[in-house]
């Protein structure tokens, strides 16, 4: 790897400890690390042997690393030998924002290769966990996901209708361990464990979110909220993967509000009403209204795809 340094670290090493020109700002390191990354990407190799790593000046550093040289020493060698910045893998002082801006010795210690690696790791988003579900507007699944479509998954020989590939193993196991067979059926029935069923070329059925609104498990977190219950909603809200509800509904008598119907009567008389064409002891009915048809039972809804992480 070969690159041109922007900062003369060797000249700074020669300055007295308290000389302001000796200190290097964080931006100087950013420039050098960027240059190293570019050179490494280009994979330009030059001649010359790597000097012996030490806490002093490292020289002749344009060649490839010798066996046993640590990554920290290699980066140190490639940049130069500002001892305060690279003498140790573990920084002894965490720099404040002011120290970083002014380039104090504490700031240099905080910019050791280990600290840089830790900062990069802290800024790197955590991996998406298997089983995470997202809304998605694309018409095909992105890499590493399948639609939550009620199809099946399994290994490459399983014949899974949603995906048949070895990369479904983690999701297969999660569904197997998290849901009962009634909610995530396994072809041919469940065996000893998920690994055995996966190896046996069995498939497991994905939850089917087609035309469904997803609700939080009623006892999620350990306590039951009793917001979705079998008695009230017809759905056992404490069972992961269970589904229910309907797009339309036809009212039954028990669901009607209590009410009465008026009957026509004439003024005066002895208190006995006479009805035309009525028979003694018969039943008199008022007029009818309504169709008895099912009504729309769907909440305001936006249609998107649902994907789940493999």
C-alpha positions as CSV (number, residue, x, y, z in Angstrom):
1,X,0.0,0.0,0.0
2,X,1.4,3.4,-0.9
3,X,0.0,6.9,-0.3
4,X,1.2,10.5,0.1
5,X,1.0,12.0,3.6
6,X,-0.6,15.4,4.0
7,X,1.0,16.1,7.4
8,X,4.7,15.9,8.2
9,X,4.5,13.9,11.4
10,X,8.2,13.4,11.5
11,X,8.8,17.2,11.6
12,X,6.3,17.4,14.5
13,X,8.1,14.7,16.4
14,X,11.3,16.8,16.4
15,X,9.5,19.7,18.0
16,X,9.6,20.3,21.8
17,X,6.9,18.7,23.9
18,X,5.2,22.0,24.7
19,X,5.6,23.5,21.2
20,X,2.0,24.2,19.8
21,X,3.1,23.0,16.4
22,X,3.7,19.5,17.8
23,X,0.1,18.7,18.3
24,X,-2.1,17.2,15.6
25,X,-5.8,17.8,15.2
26,X,-8.4,15.2,14.7
27,X,-9.0,16.5,11.1
28,X,-5.4,15.7,10.3
29,X,-5.9,12.1,11.3
30,X,-9.1,12.0,9.2
31,X,-7.2,13.1,6.2
32,X,-4.5,10.5,6.7
33,X,-7.0,7.6,7.3
34,X,-9.0,8.6,4.2
35,X,-5.8,8.6,2.1
36,X,-4.9,5.1,3.5
37,X,-8.4,3.8,2.7
38,X,-8.1,5.1,-0.9
39,X,-4.6,3.6,-1.3
40,X,-5.8,0.3,0.2
41,X,-8.8,0.2,-2.2
42,X,-6.5,0.7,-5.2
43,X,-4.3,-2.1,-3.8
44,X,-1.1,-0.4,-4.9
45,X,1.9,-2.4,-3.6
46,X,5.4,-1.0,-3.6
47,X,8.8,-2.3,-2.6
48,X,10.5,-1.8,0.7
49,X,10.5,-3.6,4.0
50,X,8.3,-2.6,7.0
51,X,10.4,-1.2,9.8
52,X,10.3,-2.8,13.2
53,X,7.2,-1.6,15.1
54,X,8.1,0.3,18.3
55,X,7.0,3.3,20.3
56,X,9.6,5.4,18.5
57,X,9.9,6.4,14.9
58,X,8.9,3.8,12.3
59,X,10.7,4.1,9.0
60,X,10.7,2.6,5.5
61,X,7.0,1.8,5.7
62,X,5.9,1.6,2.1
63,X,6.0,-2.2,1.8
64,X,3.8,-5.0,2.9
65,X,3.5,-5.9,6.6
66,X,5.9,-8.5,8.0
67,X,4.4,-11.6,9.7
68,X,3.2,-11.0,13.2
69,X,2.8,-7.2,12.8
70,X,-0.5,-6.0,14.3
71,X,-3.0,-3.9,12.5
72,X,-2.4,-1.1,14.9
73,X,1.3,-1.2,14.3
74,X,0.7,-1.2,10.5
75,X,-1.5,1.9,10.7
76,X,1.1,3.5,13.0
77,X,3.8,2.7,10.5
78,X,1.9,4.0,7.5
79,X,1.2,7.3,9.2
80,X,4.4,7.9,11.0
81,X,5.5,8.1,14.7
82,X,3.6,10.7,16.6
83,X,4.2,8.8,19.8
84,X,1.5,10.5,21.8
85,X,-1.1,9.3,19.3
86,X,0.1,5.8,18.7
87,X,2.2,4.6,21.6
88,X,-0.7,2.5,23.1
89,X,-3.7,0.6,21.8
90,X,-5.8,1.7,24.8
91,X,-6.4,5.5,25.1
92,X,-5.8,6.8,28.7
93,X,-7.9,10.0,28.4
94,X,-11.2,10.7,26.7
95,X,-10.9,14.0,24.9
96,X,-13.5,16.7,25.3
97,X,-14.8,18.6,22.3
98,X,-12.5,21.5,23.0
99,X,-9.5,19.3,23.2
100,X,-10.3,17.7,19.9
101,X,-10.7,21.1,18.3
102,X,-7.4,22.4,19.7
103,X,-5.4,19.2,19.3
104,X,-4.2,18.7,22.8
105,X,-2.2,15.6,23.9
106,X,-5.3,14.1,25.5
107,X,-7.1,14.4,22.1
108,X,-4.2,12.6,20.4
109,X,-4.4,9.8,22.9
110,X,-8.1,9.5,22.3
111,X,-7.5,9.1,18.6
112,X,-5.5,5.9,18.9
113,X,-6.4,3.2,16.3
114,X,-8.4,1.3,18.9
115,X,-10.5,4.4,19.7
116,X,-11.0,5.1,16.0
117,X,-12.3,1.5,15.6
118,X,-14.5,1.9,18.6
119,X,-16.0,5.1,17.2
120,X,-16.7,3.4,13.8
121,X,-18.4,0.5,15.5
122,X,-20.5,2.9,17.6
123,X,-21.7,4.7,14.4
124,X,-22.4,1.4,12.5
125,X,-26.1,0.5,12.7
126,X,-26.9,-2.7,14.5
127,X,-27.8,-5.6,12.3
128,X,-31.5,-6.1,11.7
129,X,-32.7,-9.1,13.8
130,X,-34.2,-12.1,12.2
131,X,-38.0,-11.9,12.3
132,X,-38.2,-8.1,12.2
133,X,-41.3,-7.1,10.2
134,X,-41.4,-3.9,8.1
135,X,-43.8,-2.1,5.7
136,X,-42.4,-2.0,2.2
137,X,-43.6,-0.4,-1.1
138,X,-41.4,-2.5,-3.5
139,X,-43.1,-5.2,-5.6
140,X,-40.4,-7.8,-5.0
141,X,-38.7,-8.7,-1.7
142,X,-35.3,-7.0,-1.0
143,X,-32.3,-9.2,-0.4
144,X,-32.5,-10.9,3.0
145,X,-36.3,-10.7,3.3
146,X,-39.4,-12.6,2.3
147,X,-43.0,-11.4,2.0
148,X,-45.2,-12.1,5.0
149,X,-47.5,-13.9,2.7
150,X,-48.5,-17.2,4.3
151,X,-46.2,-19.2,1.9
152,X,-43.6,-21.7,3.2
153,X,-39.9,-21.5,3.7
154,X,-37.2,-24.2,4.1
155,X,-33.8,-25.4,2.8
156,X,-32.9,-25.7,-0.8
157,X,-34.5,-29.2,-1.1
158,X,-37.6,-28.4,0.8
159,X,-39.8,-27.1,-2.0
160,X,-40.7,-24.0,0.0
161,X,-43.1,-21.8,-1.9
162,X,-41.9,-18.6,-0.4
163,X,-38.2,-19.4,-0.4
164,X,-36.3,-22.6,-0.5
165,X,-32.7,-21.8,0.5
166,X,-30.2,-22.4,3.3
167,X,-30.5,-18.7,4.3
168,X,-34.0,-19.4,5.7
169,X,-32.6,-21.4,8.6
170,X,-32.6,-18.6,11.2
171,X,-36.2,-17.6,10.4
172,X,-37.3,-21.2,10.2
173,X,-35.9,-21.7,13.7
174,X,-37.4,-18.5,15.1
175,X,-40.9,-19.4,13.8
176,X,-40.6,-23.0,15.0
177,X,-39.5,-21.9,18.5
178,X,-41.9,-18.9,18.8
179,X,-45.2,-20.2,17.4
180,X,-47.3,-23.3,17.8
181,X,-47.9,-25.6,14.9
182,X,-51.4,-24.2,14.6
183,X,-50.0,-20.8,13.8
184,X,-46.8,-21.9,11.9
185,X,-47.5,-25.4,10.5
186,X,-44.6,-27.6,9.7
187,X,-45.0,-29.9,6.7
188,X,-45.4,-33.5,7.9
189,X,-45.7,-32.4,11.5
190,X,-43.1,-31.2,14.0
191,X,-40.1,-33.3,14.9
192,X,-37.7,-33.1,17.8
193,X,-36.6,-29.5,17.1
194,X,-36.2,-26.9,14.4
195,X,-32.8,-28.0,13.3
196,X,-33.9,-31.6,12.8
197,X,-37.0,-30.5,10.8
198,X,-34.9,-28.1,8.6
199,X,-32.4,-30.8,7.9
200,X,-35.2,-33.2,7.0
201,X,-36.3,-30.8,4.2
202,X,-39.5,-29.8,5.9
203,X,-41.1,-26.4,5.4
204,X,-42.7,-24.0,7.9
205,X,-45.5,-21.6,7.0
206,X,-45.0,-17.9,7.3
207,X,-47.6,-15.7,9.0
208,X,-50.1,-14.4,6.5
209,X,-50.4,-10.6,6.6
210,X,-52.3,-10.4,3.3
211,X,-55.2,-8.0,3.9
212,X,-54.4,-8.0,7.7
213,X,-53.7,-5.3,10.1
214,X,-51.0,-6.3,12.6
215,X,-51.7,-5.7,16.3
216,X,-49.4,-5.9,19.3
217,X,-49.6,-9.2,21.3
218,X,-52.0,-8.5,24.2
219,X,-49.6,-9.7,26.9
220,X,-46.4,-8.3,25.3
221,X,-44.0,-7.4,28.0
222,X,-45.5,-9.8,30.6
223,X,-48.8,-8.2,31.6
224,X,-52.1,-8.7,29.9
225,X,-53.9,-5.5,28.6
226,X,-57.2,-7.3,27.8
227,X,-57.6,-5.1,24.7
228,X,-57.9,-7.9,22.2
229,X,-59.6,-10.9,23.8
230,X,-61.5,-14.0,22.6
231,X,-64.7,-12.7,24.3
232,X,-64.6,-9.2,22.9
233,X,-62.8,-9.6,19.5
234,X,-63.0,-13.3,18.8
235,X,-59.2,-13.3,18.8
236,X,-57.0,-14.8,21.5
237,X,-54.7,-11.8,21.7
238,X,-52.1,-13.6,23.9
239,X,-51.3,-16.2,21.2
240,X,-48.5,-15.1,18.9
241,X,-49.4,-15.6,15.2
242,X,-53.1,-16.0,15.7
243,X,-55.4,-14.2,13.3
244,X,-59.1,-13.2,13.3
245,X,-61.6,-10.5,12.4
246,X,-63.7,-10.1,9.3
247,X,-64.0,-7.6,6.4
248,X,-67.8,-7.4,6.8
249,X,-70.3,-8.3,9.5
250,X,-74.1,-9.0,9.6
251,X,-75.8,-7.9,12.8
252,X,-77.7,-10.4,14.9
253,X,-80.5,-9.6,17.3
254,X,-78.3,-9.8,20.3
255,X,-76.1,-7.0,18.8
256,X,-79.1,-4.6,18.3
257,X,-79.7,-1.8,20.7
258,X,-82.8,-2.1,22.9
259,X,-85.7,-0.4,21.2
260,X,-89.5,-0.4,20.6
261,X,-91.8,0.0,17.6
262,X,-94.9,2.3,17.6
263,X,-98.3,0.9,16.7
264,X,-101.1,3.0,15.0
265,X,-104.2,3.6,17.2
266,X,-107.4,5.7,16.8
267,X,-108.6,8.3,19.4
268,X,-111.4,7.4,21.7
269,X,-113.2,4.0,22.0
270,X,-113.4,1.6,24.8
271,X,-109.7,0.8,24.9
272,X,-110.0,-2.1,22.5
273,X,-108.4,-1.7,19.1
274,X,-109.8,-3.5,16.1
275,X,-107.4,-4.5,13.3
276,X,-108.6,-5.3,9.9
277,X,-108.1,-8.9,8.8
278,X,-106.8,-9.9,12.3
279,X,-107.8,-13.1,14.0
280,X,-108.5,-13.5,17.7
281,X,-105.4,-14.4,19.7
282,X,-103.2,-13.6,16.7
283,X,-100.0,-11.4,16.5
284,X,-100.0,-8.0,15.0
285,X,-96.8,-6.9,13.3
286,X,-95.6,-3.4,12.5
287,X,-94.0,-2.6,9.1
288,X,-90.5,-3.8,8.3
289,X,-87.4,-1.8,7.4
290,X,-83.7,-2.5,6.6
291,X,-82.1,-5.1,4.3
292,X,-80.3,-7.5,6.8
293,X,-77.2,-7.3,4.6
294,X,-73.6,-7.3,6.0
295,X,-72.0,-3.9,6.6
296,X,-68.5,-2.7,6.0
297,X,-66.3,-3.5,9.0
298,X,-62.9,-2.3,7.8
299,X,-61.1,0.6,9.4
300,X,-59.4,3.3,7.3
301,X,-56.5,1.4,5.7
302,X,-53.4,2.0,3.6
303,X,-52.2,-0.9,1.6
304,X,-48.4,-1.7,1.7
305,X,-46.4,-4.9,1.4
306,X,-45.1,-6.6,4.6
307,X,-41.6,-8.1,4.7
308,X,-39.9,-10.2,7.3
309,X,-36.1,-10.5,7.9
310,X,-34.5,-13.9,7.2
